[in-house]
Amino acid sequence: MKIAFAAPKLPANGTVAVFVLEDCVPGPTAQSLDTLTAGALSRAMTASRFKGKRGDVLEVLAPGGLDLGRVLLLGIGKPSALDVLGAQGLGSTLAAKLGATGEEGATLMVDAPEGLALPIADLAAQIAYGALLRSYRFDKYHTKKKDEDKPALKKLTVAVEGEAAAKKAFASLEKIADGVFFTRDLVSEPANVIYPESLAKQCKSLEKLGIEVDVLGEAQMRKLGMGALLGVGQGSARESQLVVMQWKGGKAKEAPVAFIGKGVTFDTGGISIKPAAGMEEMKWDMGGAGTVIGLMKALAGRKARANVIGVVGLVENMPSGTAQRPGDVVTSMSGQTIEVINTDAEGRLVLADALWYCQDRFKPRLMIDLATLTGAIIIALGHEYAGMFSNSDELAEKLTVAGKATGEGVWRMPLGDAYDKQINCDVADMQNTGQDRSGGSITAAQFLQRFVNDLPWAHLDIAGTAWSKKERPTVPRGGTGWGVRLLDRFVADNYEGK
């Protein structure tokens, strides 16, 4: 969907959306339209359950006195309570409603009612951003879908006083949306389309934005001693890859911020094979890598003034005659040895080498890894929050603040010696699972912590947030792109120009 900004002038025809405040108090444009239609809008509100609460929508078809096909009354609630996330939610609601009307274009009239908490330009930009995020669809493989079943809306014009300022405010948000959409696309693609080599090529496409991209194949990783990562992919016909992306938008020689992603492009569980039911969803086990890749696109797209590293370990976990077996011992790049108790606890093996490689090569100021790592985190937190584990209170607080600002919440989980002891092993330096199923997401994080030394680090377990089976504000069903907005905000608030 295309977003355009224009001066606040009513179109002669088509669809127009206008603000209505709580208790059915019309905004200035709605009041004008009500007068022009001899009170048709007021009568429609009286005859319905519409109250003007935030997110309420009332459709008035072909009101008399105008050539407009329809007027949408968009409830905004109390202007003083309308914050950034609320504005994005309004945009999402509007896009969803317009998508069902069959209209190809519509105009939103953005008023500045008394008491409005946001500057009018920011309000317009955030509503447009929410509408854009909600407009995403992944339907490229539908060949027989009827036109009436497809969203028709192609353009939303946001009419607002000071449209140039609104357009400027929207410009960087649109680049973030590009990153979110890139992540959603990658996570949604089937595993016969996205596999380690093809995902590495998608990363290479970011070079046109000024990102430096290096791809390491298995021979290079073998020379580096990445036995943990390589062990996961050894059962697949697909060659494993490690992709390094560098965005140099900050000061020369300034230590970068680093993001590391788990990229298991399909996870059968390996020899410890998963049940058949639901296994098709394991195409999104590369969700952590997808977020890192989308984040790099967003940062480069908006020319972020920071040095940022993105590292993604890309493997396919398959059972075969060459696959890793339970009981195998692998040697990680760090030199630490690992007994593989369960080949389905593979993501931590990939991240172990990626984390070590990143800190060894780039000496970053901090590292944040993202992974659809454990089902245990879904049991603990459901699909509302990502689990956050960190060795730094300061870093954890910064991520929490960014999560609240973007609506992508994180919930801090514990780390501790008692959990760490559960991955001690008689055969090797450690094993890749705990002694039993208790605290599974925590013992996985303890495993990763053994590969970060004393560097400030956070692990985000996004197993419950990378994919959604229901519609959410600004997020359709399927790949969510979770984490791109959160981490973009984290960088912007704490590391740009600092």
PATIDO-964369 format. One record per residue (C-alpha): residue number from 0; chain; x, y, z. Coordinates in nm, 2 decimals, always signed. Each point is the difference from the previous one (the first is absolute). Layout:
! PATIDO-964369
   num   cadena        X        Y        Z
   NUM        A        X        Y        Z
...
This chain:
! PATIDO-964369
   num   cadena        X        Y        Z
     0        A    +0.00    +0.00    +0.00
     1        A    +0.12    +0.35    -0.09
     2        A    -0.02    +0.28    +0.26
     3        A    -0.03    +0.36    -0.12
     4        A    -0.03    +0.33    +0.19
     5        A    -0.20    +0.30    -0.12
     6        A    -0.14    +0.33    +0.12
     7        A    -0.33    -0.04    +0.20
     8        A    -0.25    +0.03    -0.29
     9        A    -0.30    -0.23    -0.03
    10        A    +0.00    -0.21    -0.32
    11        A    -0.30    +0.03    -0.23
    12        A    -0.08    -0.37    +0.01
    13        A    +0.12    -0.33    +0.13
    14        A    +0.04    -0.10    +0.36
    15        A    +0.09    +0.24    +0.28
    16        A    +0.09    -0.08    +0.36
    17        A    -0.05    +0.26    +0.28
    18        A    +0.07    +0.02    +0.37
    19        A    -0.27    -0.03    +0.27
    20        A    +0.09    +0.05    +0.36
    21        A    -0.13    -0.19    +0.30
    22        A    -0.37    +0.03    +0.07
    23        A    -0.06    +0.06    -0.37
    24        A    +0.14    +0.35    -0.01
    25        A    +0.09    +0.06    -0.36
    26        A    +0.33    +0.14    -0.10
    27        A    +0.01    +0.32    -0.21
    28        A    -0.02    -0.18    -0.33
    29        A    -0.26    -0.24    +0.12
    30        A    -0.21    +0.30    +0.12
    31        A    +0.03    +0.17    -0.34
    32        A    -0.11    -0.32    -0.18
    33        A    -0.29    -0.04    +0.24
    34        A    -0.12    +0.35    -0.09
    35        A    +0.04    -0.07    -0.38
    36        A    -0.20    -0.32    +0.04
    37        A    -0.28    +0.16    +0.20
    38        A    +0.09    -0.20    +0.31
    39        A    +0.04    -0.34    -0.16
    40        A    +0.31    -0.08    +0.20
    41        A    -0.15    +0.09    +0.33
    42        A    -0.31    -0.21    -0.08
    43        A    +0.22    -0.29    -0.09
    44        A    +0.19    +0.02    +0.33
    45        A    -0.33    +0.02    +0.19
    46        A    -0.14    -0.30    -0.17
    47        A    +0.31    -0.22    +0.07
    48        A    +0.22    -0.11    +0.29
    49        A    +0.28    +0.22    -0.12
    50        A    +0.13    +0.21    +0.29
    51        A    +0.32    +0.16    -0.14
    52        A    +0.23    -0.22    +0.21
    53        A    +0.34    -0.06    -0.14
    54        A    -0.03    -0.25    -0.27
    55        A    -0.37    +0.03    -0.05
    56        A    -0.10    +0.02    -0.37
    57        A    -0.33    +0.09    -0.15
    58        A    -0.06    -0.02    -0.38
    59        A    -0.25    +0.25    -0.15
    60        A    -0.08    -0.09    -0.36
    61        A    -0.07    +0.26    -0.27
    62        A    -0.11    +0.28    +0.24
    63        A    -0.24    +0.25    -0.16
    64        A    +0.13    +0.34    -0.10
    65        A    +0.34    -0.14    -0.11
    66        A    +0.15    -0.20    -0.28
    67        A    +0.20    -0.21    +0.24
    68        A    -0.05    -0.37    -0.02
    69        A    +0.04    -0.05    +0.37
    70        A    +0.11    +0.18    +0.31
    71        A    +0.19    -0.20    +0.27
    72        A    -0.04    +0.14    +0.35
    73        A    +0.32    -0.09    +0.19
    74        A    -0.02    +0.01    +0.38
    75        A    +0.32    +0.14    +0.16
    76        A    -0.12    +0.01    +0.36
    77        A    +0.15    +0.27    +0.22
    78        A    +0.25    +0.21    -0.20
    79        A    +0.22    +0.05    +0.32
    80        A    +0.04    -0.38    +0.02
    81        A    +0.09    -0.06    -0.36
    82        A    +0.37    -0.10    +0.00
    83        A    +0.23    -0.14    -0.27
    84        A    -0.12    -0.36    +0.04
    85        A    -0.36    +0.11    +0.01
    86        A    +0.05    +0.19    -0.32
    87        A    +0.15    -0.30    -0.17
    88        A    -0.30    -0.20    +0.12
    89        A    -0.23    +0.24    -0.16
    90        A    +0.18    -0.04    -0.33
    91        A    -0.02    -0.37    +0.04
    92        A    -0.37    +0.01    +0.06
    93        A    -0.06    +0.23    -0.29
    94        A    +0.20    -0.21    -0.24
    95        A    -0.18    -0.32    +0.10
    96        A    -0.34    +0.17    -0.05
    97        A    +0.09    +0.16    -0.33
    98        A    +0.15    -0.33    -0.12
    99        A    -0.34    -0.16    +0.03
   100        A    -0.19    +0.27    -0.19
   101        A    +0.13    -0.07    -0.34
   102        A    +0.12    +0.36    -0.05
   103        A    +0.34    +0.05    -0.17
   104        A    +0.06    +0.34    +0.16
   105        A    -0.11    +0.20    +0.30
   106        A    +0.07    +0.32    +0.18
   107        A    +0.05    +0.05    +0.37
   108        A    -0.07    +0.35    +0.13
   109        A    +0.23    +0.06    +0.30
   110        A    -0.13    +0.27    +0.23
   111        A    +0.17    +0.15    +0.31
   112        A    -0.27    -0.02    +0.26
   113        A    +0.05    +0.20    +0.32
   114        A    +0.22    -0.18    +0.26
   115        A    +0.18    -0.22    -0.26
   116        A    +0.31    -0.15    +0.16
   117        A    +0.20    -0.05    -0.32
   118        A    +0.11    +0.27    -0.24
   119        A    -0.23    -0.02    -0.30
   120        A    +0.28    -0.10    -0.24
   121        A    +0.11    -0.28    +0.22
   122        A    -0.36    -0.12    +0.04
   123        A    -0.05    -0.01    -0.37
   124        A    +0.33    -0.18    -0.06
   125        A    -0.07    -0.26    +0.27
   126        A    -0.35    -0.07    -0.12
   127        A    +0.14    -0.05    -0.35
   128        A    +0.27    -0.23    +0.14
   129        A    -0.25    -0.22    +0.18
   130        A    -0.21    -0.02    -0.32
   131        A    +0.30    -0.10    -0.20
   132        A    +0.11    -0.27    +0.24
   133        A    -0.35    -0.15    +0.01
   134        A    -0.03    +0.00    -0.38
   135        A    +0.27    -0.27    -0.03
   136        A    -0.11    -0.33    -0.17
   137        A    +0.19    -0.31    -0.09
   138        A    -0.21    -0.15    -0.28
   139        A    +0.24    -0.05    -0.29
   140        A    -0.08    -0.37    -0.02
   141        A    -0.38    +0.05    -0.03
   142        A    -0.08    -0.06    -0.37
   143        A    -0.38    -0.03    +0.02
   144        A    -0.10    +0.26    +0.25
   145        A    -0.30    +0.20    -0.11
   146        A    +0.03    +0.37    -0.03
   147        A    -0.27    +0.06    +0.25
   148        A    +0.20    -0.19    +0.26
   149        A    +0.31    +0.22    -0.05
   150        A    +0.06    +0.33    +0.17
   151        A    -0.06    +0.26    -0.27
   152        A    +0.15    +0.31    +0.18
   153        A    +0.30    +0.12    -0.19
   154        A    +0.04    +0.36    +0.12
   155        A    -0.08    +0.19    +0.32
   156        A    +0.03    +0.37    -0.02
   157        A    +0.05    +0.17    +0.34
   158        A    -0.13    +0.36    -0.02
   159        A    +0.15    +0.21    +0.28
   160        A    +0.10    +0.36    +0.07
   161        A    +0.38    +0.02    -0.05
   162        A    +0.01    -0.30    -0.23
   163        A    +0.38    +0.05    -0.07
   164        A    +0.08    -0.05    +0.37
   165        A    -0.22    -0.31    +0.02
   166        A    +0.17    -0.14    -0.31
   167        A    +0.34    +0.06    +0.15
   168        A    -0.09    -0.17    +0.32
   169        A    -0.14    -0.30    -0.19
   170        A    +0.31    -0.04    -0.22
   171        A    +0.21    -0.18    +0.26
   172        A    -0.30    -0.21    +0.12
   173        A    -0.06    -0.12    -0.35
   174        A    +0.36    -0.13    -0.01
   175        A    -0.06    -0.18    +0.32
   176        A    -0.31    -0.16    -0.15
   177        A    +0.22    -0.11    -0.30
   178        A    +0.21    -0.19    +0.25
   179        A    -0.30    -0.15    +0.18
   180        A    -0.15    -0.11    -0.34
   181        A    +0.33    -0.15    -0.10
   182        A    +0.01    -0.21    +0.32
   183        A    -0.36    -0.10    -0.05
   184        A    +0.07    -0.11    -0.35
   185        A    +0.30    -0.21    +0.09
   186        A    -0.17    -0.17    +0.30
   187        A    -0.31    -0.07    -0.21
   188        A    +0.18    -0.16    -0.30
   189        A    +0.00    -0.39    -0.01
   190        A    +0.32    -0.19    +0.07
   191        A    +0.04    -0.10    -0.37
   192        A    +0.03    +0.37    -0.08
   193        A    +0.19    +0.12    +0.30
   194        A    +0.30    -0.22    +0.10
   195        A    +0.35    +0.10    +0.11
   196        A    +0.14    +0.10    -0.34
   197        A    -0.31    +0.18    -0.12
   198        A    -0.04    +0.19    +0.33
   199        A    +0.37    +0.10    -0.03
   200        A    -0.09    +0.14    -0.35
   201        A    -0.28    +0.20    +0.16
   202        A    +0.25    +0.15    +0.24
   203        A    +0.23    +0.08    -0.30
   204        A    -0.29    +0.21    -0.15
   205        A    +0.05    +0.25    +0.28
   206        A    +0.33    +0.11    -0.15
   207        A    -0.18    +0.25    -0.21
   208        A    -0.09    +0.18    +0.32
   209        A    +0.36    +0.04    +0.10
   210        A    +0.03    -0.31    +0.22
   211        A    +0.32    -0.20    -0.02
   212        A    -0.09    -0.37    -0.03
   213        A    +0.24    -0.29    +0.04
   214        A    -0.11    -0.37    -0.04
   215        A    +0.20    -0.28    +0.16
   216        A    -0.05    -0.35    -0.14
   217        A    +0.07    -0.32    +0.18
   218        A    +0.37    -0.02    -0.10
   219        A    +0.06    +0.34    +0.16
   220        A    -0.19    -0.09    +0.31
   221        A    +0.18    -0.32    +0.03
   222        A    +0.33    +0.18    +0.00
   223        A    -0.13    +0.23    +0.27
   224        A    -0.09    -0.31    +0.21
   225        A    -0.38    +0.05    +0.00
   226        A    -0.08    -0.36    +0.09
   227        A    -0.32    +0.09    +0.19
   228        A    -0.16    +0.18    -0.29
   229        A    +0.12    -0.24    -0.27
   230        A    -0.12    -0.30    +0.20
   231        A    -0.36    +0.12    -0.02
   232        A    +0.00    +0.02    -0.38
   233        A    +0.21    -0.31    -0.08
   234        A    -0.31    -0.21    -0.07
   235        A    -0.13    +0.23    -0.27
   236        A    +0.08    +0.01    -0.37
   237        A    -0.01    +0.38    +0.04
   238        A    +0.33    +0.16    +0.09
   239        A    +0.00    +0.20    +0.32
   240        A    +0.09    +0.37    -0.01
   241        A    +0.11    +0.28    +0.23
   242        A    -0.09    +0.35    -0.12
   243        A    +0.15    +0.31    +0.14
   244        A    -0.16    +0.34    -0.07
   245        A    +0.16    +0.33    +0.09
   246        A    -0.16    +0.34    +0.00
   247        A    +0.25    +0.28    +0.06
   248        A    -0.22    +0.30    +0.08
   249        A    +0.18    +0.11    +0.31
   250        A    +0.34    +0.15    +0.08
   251        A    +0.31    -0.17    -0.14
   252        A    +0.15    -0.26    +0.23
   253        A    -0.29    +0.03    +0.24
   254        A    -0.08    -0.34    +0.14
   255        A    -0.32    -0.14    -0.16
   256        A    -0.32    -0.14    +0.15
   257        A    -0.04    -0.36    -0.11
   258        A    -0.31    -0.21    -0.07
   259        A    +0.02    -0.37    -0.05
   260        A    -0.28    -0.22    -0.14
   261        A    -0.08    -0.37    +0.00
   262        A    -0.08    -0.10    -0.36
   263        A    -0.12    -0.36    +0.00
   264        A    -0.18    +0.01    -0.33
   265        A    -0.18    -0.32    +0.07
   266        A    +0.01    -0.20    +0.32
   267        A    -0.11    -0.36    -0.01
   268        A    +0.17    -0.05    +0.33
   269        A    +0.27    -0.22    -0.17
   270        A    +0.04    -0.35    +0.13
   271        A    -0.20    +0.11    +0.31
   272        A    -0.28    +0.06    -0.25
   273        A    -0.31    +0.21    +0.08
   274        A    -0.36    -0.14    -0.02
   275        A    -0.15    +0.04    -0.35
   276        A    -0.29    +0.22    +0.13
   277        A    +0.10    +0.36    -0.04
   278        A    +0.34    -0.07    -0.14
   279        A    -0.09    +0.22    -0.31
   280        A    +0.03    +0.30    +0.23
   281        A    +0.37    -0.06    +0.05
   282        A    +0.07    +0.20    -0.31
   283        A    +0.00    +0.30    +0.23
   284        A    +0.27    -0.14    +0.23
   285        A    +0.22    +0.26    -0.17
   286        A    -0.21    +0.28    +0.15
   287        A    +0.30    +0.14    +0.20
   288        A    +0.21    +0.03    -0.31
   289        A    -0.30    +0.15    -0.18
   290        A    -0.03    +0.27    +0.26
   291        A    +0.37    +0.08    -0.02
   292        A    -0.01    +0.02    -0.38
   293        A    -0.31    +0.22    +0.00
   294        A    +0.15    +0.22    +0.27
   295        A    +0.32    +0.06    -0.21
   296        A    -0.23    +0.10    -0.29
   297        A    -0.19    +0.24    +0.22
   298        A    +0.31    +0.16    +0.15
   299        A    +0.17    +0.04    -0.34
   300        A    -0.32    +0.12    -0.16
   301        A    -0.04    +0.29    +0.24
   302        A    +0.38    +0.06    +0.01
   303        A    +0.04    -0.07    +0.37
   304        A    +0.29    +0.19    +0.16
   305        A    +0.15    -0.30    +0.17
   306        A    +0.24    -0.29    -0.07
   307        A    -0.19    -0.32    +0.00
   308        A    +0.10    -0.36    -0.07
   309        A    -0.25    -0.28    -0.09
   310        A    +0.11    -0.36    +0.01
   311        A    -0.23    -0.29    -0.10
   312        A    +0.08    -0.37    +0.02
   313        A    -0.19    -0.18    -0.28
   314        A    -0.05    -0.37    +0.02
   315        A    -0.26    -0.27    -0.09
   316        A    -0.05    -0.27    +0.27
   317        A    -0.08    -0.32    -0.18
   318        A    +0.02    -0.38    +0.08
   319        A    +0.22    -0.20    -0.23
   320        A    +0.29    -0.25    +0.00
   321        A    +0.24    +0.30    +0.06
   322        A    -0.21    +0.17    +0.27
   323        A    +0.12    +0.08    +0.35
   324        A    -0.09    -0.27    +0.25
   325        A    -0.10    +0.03    +0.37
   326        A    +0.31    -0.06    +0.20
   327        A    +0.24    +0.16    -0.26
   328        A    +0.25    +0.24    +0.14
   329        A    +0.09    +0.32    -0.20
   330        A    +0.26    +0.26    +0.05
   331        A    -0.12    +0.36    -0.02
   332        A    +0.20    +0.29    -0.14
   333        A    +0.07    +0.10    +0.36
   334        A    +0.18    -0.33    +0.06
   335        A    -0.27    -0.11    +0.24
   336        A    -0.14    -0.35    -0.06
   337        A    -0.37    -0.09    -0.01
   338        A    -0.17    -0.33    +0.03
   339        A    -0.31    +0.00    -0.21
   340        A    -0.27    -0.16    +0.21
   341        A    -0.29    +0.11    -0.23
   342        A    +0.05    +0.09    -0.36
   343        A    -0.32    +0.21    +0.02
   344        A    +0.17    +0.24    +0.24
   345        A    +0.20    +0.12    -0.30
   346        A    -0.05    +0.38    +0.00
   347        A    +0.22    +0.05    +0.29
   348        A    +0.28    -0.18    -0.18
   349        A    -0.03    +0.23    -0.30
   350        A    +0.00    +0.31    +0.23
   351        A    +0.30    -0.12    +0.20
   352        A    +0.23    +0.03    -0.30
   353        A    -0.17    +0.31    -0.14
   354        A    +0.03    +0.18    +0.34
   355        A    +0.37    -0.10    +0.04
   356        A    +0.08    +0.10    -0.36
   357        A    -0.17    +0.34    +0.03
   358        A    +0.18    +0.10    +0.32
   359        A    +0.33    -0.14    -0.11
   360        A    +0.00    +0.19    -0.34
   361        A    -0.18    +0.32    +0.08
   362        A    +0.05    +0.07    +0.37
   363        A    -0.35    +0.15    +0.03
   364        A    -0.12    +0.21    +0.29
   365        A    -0.28    -0.25    +0.06
   366        A    -0.18    -0.29    -0.16
   367        A    -0.36    -0.09    -0.03
   368        A    -0.11    -0.33    -0.14
   369        A    -0.34    -0.10    -0.12
   370        A    -0.13    -0.35    -0.05
   371        A    -0.32    -0.20    -0.02
   372        A    +0.19    -0.21    +0.26
   373        A    -0.24    -0.19    +0.23
   374        A    -0.36    -0.11    +0.03
   375        A    +0.05    +0.05    +0.37
   376        A    -0.01    +0.38    -0.04
   377        A    -0.35    -0.03    -0.15
   378        A    -0.12    -0.20    +0.30
   379        A    +0.14    +0.27    +0.23
   380        A    -0.11    +0.31    -0.19
   381        A    -0.24    -0.10    -0.27
   382        A    +0.01    +0.21    -0.31
   383        A    -0.01    +0.34    +0.17
   384        A    +0.36    +0.06    +0.09
   385        A    +0.34    -0.12    -0.11
   386        A    +0.22    -0.15    +0.27
   387        A    +0.30    +0.22    +0.08
   388        A    +0.31    -0.13    +0.18
   389        A    +0.30    +0.23    +0.06
   390        A    +0.32    +0.04    +0.20
   391        A    -0.05    +0.38    +0.01
   392        A    -0.27    +0.18    +0.19
   393        A    +0.07    +0.32    -0.21
   394        A    -0.04    -0.19    -0.33
   395        A    -0.32    -0.17    +0.12
   396        A    -0.15    +0.33    +0.11
   397        A    +0.07    +0.16    -0.34
   398        A    -0.17    -0.29    -0.18
   399        A    -0.29    +0.01    +0.24
   400        A    -0.05    +0.37    -0.07
   401        A    +0.02    -0.05    -0.38
   402        A    -0.24    -0.29    +0.02
   403        A    -0.26    +0.21    +0.18
   404        A    +0.04    +0.28    -0.25
   405        A    -0.05    -0.22    -0.30
   406        A    -0.26    -0.25    +0.14
   407        A    +0.25    -0.29    -0.04
   408        A    +0.03    -0.09    +0.36
   409        A    +0.28    -0.20    +0.17
   410        A    -0.02    -0.16    +0.34
   411        A    +0.32    -0.06    +0.19
   412        A    +0.07    -0.35    +0.11
   413        A    +0.25    -0.12    +0.26
   414        A    +0.36    -0.14    -0.04
   415        A    +0.19    -0.16    +0.27
   416        A    +0.26    -0.26    +0.11
   417        A    -0.27    -0.25    +0.10
   418        A    -0.13    +0.00    -0.36
   419        A    +0.35    +0.00    -0.14
   420        A    +0.10    -0.32    +0.18
   421        A    -0.28    -0.18    -0.18
   422        A    +0.20    +0.01    -0.33
   423        A    +0.32    -0.14    +0.16
   424        A    +0.11    -0.33    -0.15
   425        A    +0.21    -0.30    +0.08
   426        A    +0.11    -0.05    -0.36
   427        A    +0.08    +0.35    -0.12
   428        A    +0.01    +0.36    +0.13
   429        A    -0.37    +0.03    -0.03
   430        A    -0.31    -0.16    -0.15
   431        A    -0.25    +0.17    -0.22
   432        A    -0.31    -0.06    +0.23
   433        A    -0.07    +0.01    +0.37
   434        A    -0.02    -0.31    +0.22
   435        A    -0.38    +0.00    -0.05
   436        A    -0.28    +0.21    -0.16
   437        A    -0.03    +0.25    +0.29
   438        A    +0.11    +0.36    -0.08
   439        A    +0.07    -0.09    -0.36
   440        A    +0.02    +0.35    -0.14
   441        A    +0.23    +0.10    +0.29
   442        A    +0.25    -0.29    -0.04
   443        A    +0.01    +0.09    -0.37
   444        A    +0.09    +0.36    +0.09
   445        A    +0.26    -0.13    +0.25
   446        A    +0.16    -0.20    -0.29
   447        A    +0.03    +0.31    -0.21
   448        A    +0.14    +0.20    +0.28
   449        A    +0.30    -0.23    +0.00
   450        A    +0.10    +0.15    -0.33
   451        A    -0.02    +0.38    +0.07
   452        A    +0.26    +0.04    +0.27
   453        A    -0.06    +0.32    +0.19
   454        A    -0.13    +0.21    -0.29
   455        A    -0.34    +0.16    +0.06
   456        A    -0.24    -0.24    -0.16
   457        A    -0.37    -0.07    -0.03
   458        A    -0.17    -0.31    -0.14
   459        A    -0.36    +0.04    -0.14
   460        A    -0.19    -0.32    -0.03
   461        A    -0.27    +0.09    -0.26
   462        A    -0.15    -0.34    -0.05
   463        A    -0.34    +0.14    +0.11
   464        A    +0.01    +0.32    -0.19
   465        A    +0.16    -0.06    -0.34
   466        A    -0.32    -0.16    -0.14
   467        A    -0.36    +0.07    +0.08
   468        A    -0.31    -0.20    -0.07
   469        A    -0.23    +0.29    +0.06
   470        A    -0.03    +0.36    -0.11
   471        A    +0.15    +0.26    +0.22
   472        A    +0.02    +0.38    -0.02
   473        A    +0.24    +0.08    -0.29
   474        A    +0.08    -0.37    -0.03
   475        A    -0.19    -0.24    -0.23
   476        A    +0.01    -0.38    +0.04
   477        A    +0.32    -0.18    -0.08
   478        A    +0.35    +0.14    +0.02
   479        A    -0.01    +0.30    +0.23
   480        A    +0.34    +0.17    -0.06
   481        A    +0.02    +0.02    +0.38
   482        A    +0.31    +0.18    +0.13
   483        A    +0.08    +0.22    -0.29
   484        A    -0.18    +0.30    +0.15
   485        A    +0.12    -0.08    +0.35
   486        A    +0.37    -0.01    -0.10
   487        A    -0.02    +0.29    -0.24
   488        A    -0.14    +0.21    +0.29
   489        A    +0.27    -0.15    +0.24
   490        A    +0.27    +0.12    -0.24
   491        A    -0.16    +0.34    -0.07
   492        A    -0.05    +0.08    +0.37
   493        A    +0.34    -0.11    +0.13
   494        A    +0.27    -0.02    -0.27
   495        A    -0.06    +0.24    -0.28
   496        A    +0.26    +0.28    +0.00
   497        A    +0.11    -0.11    +0.35
